[in-house]
Amino acid sequence: MNKSKYGITFWGTACILFLFWLLITWRLHWQHLLVGALCAIGVAMFNRDILLLKSERPLYLRTTIIKWVVYLYHLIVAIFKSNWDVAKIVLRRDMGISPCFVKFSTKINKPLYRVILGNSITLTPGTLTVELEEDFYIVHCITRANAEDVADWDMTRRLVEIEEVESGAA
């Protein structure tokens, strides 16, 4: 393990995992603490290649934190709206589905933000991110209307704004 590459990230992840261990076991006996610490370090070591490096993490500025909170709020609203739309589709007698794939690209530069957008699309019922390569997304949609909306989703614009604020601050 390269200590300079994973130092703070590795030990921070191990500490968070150990705290989670304490929450689920609720025991403070030395044997439980030892097993928890070994498991936390083992899981962090096993996953050290996928931990985010400091350069890959988002900047935590006042403006970006506010934008992230707004992003999460709009994502939750989009999830509820999509749940309602999918429920209406499924509960209709004719189930007016027209499944299709849509391929589109975005102006998002950071790989982390591309993954966040792909996960946001997948979290929204009726859509599923099938593939993400560079800045191209292939998304499966339950209806053609969803397919038209997903390429111009306002959440993409919000991520681009967050990225612009970070690049201006860096």
N, C-alpha and C positions, 0 to 999 in steps of 0.2 A: 504494500500500500504506500503510495506516494503521500507523505505526511503534508507537504506543502500544498499539494493539489486538493486534498480532501480534509484537511485538519478541522477547521471550524464546522464545516458542513457535516462531516462524518460524526464528530462528537455531539453536535447539536441534535442530529437525527437519533443517535444512540440515547441521548438524555430524554428526548421526547418519547421514544419507545419504552424506556424504562419507567417514565411517569405513567404511561398508559398501562404498563404491567402492574404498577402499584394500584391503579384505579380498578383494574379487573380482578386482581387477587385479594386486595384489601388485607394483606398480611405484612407484618414488619419483622418477622422472624429472620434471623441471619441466613437461613437456608433459602428462604423464598427470595430474599434480596439478592443473594449470590446467583441463583438460577435466573432471576429476572435480568440482572446486569449482563450475564453471559449471553442470554437470548437476545437482548437488545443490541449488544455489540456484534453478535453473529449475524443478525438480520441486517444491521447497518453495513457490515463488511460484505455480505452477500450482494447487497444492492448498491455498493459504492460506485459502480460504473454509471448508474442512472441518476445519481444525486445531482441536483443543480449546483453548478459552480457559482461563485459570487458574481462573475461577469454575466451569467445567464439569468440571474434573478431580476425581477422588476425593481425599479427604484421606488423607495417609499418616501415620497414627498407629500406635502399636504394636498397639493392639487391632484396628484395621482391617486392618493387614497380616496379622496372624494369621488374621483372618476370611477374607481373600482367599486365603491359602494353603489354608485348610480348604475354601473354595469350589472352588478349582482341583482339589484332591484328590478331592472328591466328584464333580466334573464328569468327571474322568478315569475314575473308577470307574463312573459312569453310562454313559459312552461304551463302556467294555468290556462292561458288562452288556447294553446295547442291541445291540452287535455280536453278542454271543452269541445273544440272542433273535431277531434278524433272520436270523442264520445258521440257526437251528433252523427258522424259518418257511420260508425259501427251500429248505432241503434236504428238507423233507417232501414226500411224493408229492402230496398234495392242496393244498399251499401255502395253508394256511388264512388267507389275507389277506382283510380286509374294509376297504378304504380308505375314509376318511371325513375330513371337515373338522370342526374344533371351534373355536368362538369363545368366548373367555373374557377376563376383565379381571383386573388385578392391583392391588395397593396400592402399587406402585412409583411414586414421584413424579419422580425424576430421569430425563431422557431418555437419558442415557448408560447407566444401569442397565437401562432398558427394552431398549435395543439389545443389551446384554450378555446379557440373558435370551433375547431372540430368537435371537441367535447360538448360545447354549448349547443351545437347543432344536434348532436346525438341525444343530449338530455331533453331536447324538445320533442314531445311525442309526434309521430308521423314522419320524422326524418331520421336518417341514420348516415353518419359519415362512414363510407365504405373504404375510401382510400385518401390519403393525404401525401402528396409528393411535391416537394418544393413549395410552390404557392398554388398548386392545382388541387382542388377538392373534387371528389366524386361522391355524390350524396344520393341515397335512395329516398324517394319521397312517396307518400301514400296517395297523393293526388297531384295532378298537373298544376293546380293552383299553388300548392306547396312548393313545387319545383320552380315556378316562376318567382316566388317570394324569397326562396333561400339564397339565390345568387345576389340579391340586392338587400339583404337583411341589414337592419340598422345596427345590429350588434357588431358587424364588421367595421362599420364607421366608427363606433365607439372605441374599439380596440386600436384602430389607426390613430385616433385622437390621443389615446393614452401613450402610444408609441412615440408620437410627435412631441408630446410634453416631455417624455423621458429623454429623447434625443436632444431636445433644446436645453435640458438641464445638465446633460452630461458633458 
